């Protein structure tokens, strides 16, 4: 019984993390033009020319969690 509950909790948690990663990917695409966004499971990867400099200058890139509000 406890193992089933634990497995269900892990499944629900993984799905919630994957949904959040997908939402974050979409919001970054909308808010930060010129940046390529790849979402694989719970991993969100940003890439693009001059991304490091843009990260230093653009608060939207430094505080990605703020895009989920």
N, C-alpha and C positions, 0 to 999 in steps of 0.2 A: 504494500500500500504506500509506504513512504517513498519507495523507489519510483513508483508510478507518478506520484505527486512531484517529485524532484524532476523527473524527465519532462513532465508537462510544463513545469516552471521554466526549465531551460529552453524548451521549444518556444514558449510564449516570449521569453526574453530575447531570443535570437531573432524572432520575427519582428519584434518591436524595434530592435537595433537596426535590422535591415530596412524597415520602413523609414526610420529616422534618417539613415544614410541616404536613401533615395530622395527624401524631401530636401535634405541639405544639398545634394547634388543639383537638384532643380533650382533651388533658390540661388545657389552660387552662379549657375548659368545665367539666370535673370539679372543678378546684381552686378556681375563682374564680366563685362564683355571682353572678348579676346583671350579668355582663359579656357583651356580644354579641361573638362571634368569627366572623370571615369569613376563609376560606382560598381564595385564588385563585392557583393555581399554586404559586409559592414565597413568596408574600406573605401574611403573617398579620396581620390588622387587628383590633384590639380597640377596642370602643366601649362607652360606657355613661355614665350620669349620675354625676358625681363621680369619674370614673376617675382624674383627675390626683391628687386627694387620696388615693384608695385606693392609687395607685402609690407615693406617698410613704410610706404607712403599712404596706403589705403586702409583705413580702419575696418572696412568690411572684410578684408582678407585676414587681418590680424585677429578679429573676433568673430569667427565663423558661426559660433553658437548663437550670436545675436540675430542671425538670419532665420533662425527657427522660431522666433517669437511670433 
